[in-house]
Amino acid sequence: MKKRKLNYRFHDPNTTETAADYLLKVLIKANTPKVERAIQQNADSQIEEKQKEHLV
């Protein structure tokens, strides 16, 4: 069976700016947990480093 390439077409009556704003909001909402997790991991590692410095 031959693999078919999917083509998507969006018929959006909004302006380009409105569509871009909407897509940006969707992408931000989808990636918020990843960003929060990365920030938390970075904060945890900085706390650990400061604790190690304090012990030395």
Protein Blocks (a to p, Z undefined) as FASTA:
>chain_A
ZZdddddddddfbdfklmmmmmmmmmmmmmmmmmmmmmmmmmmmmmmmmmmmmmZZ
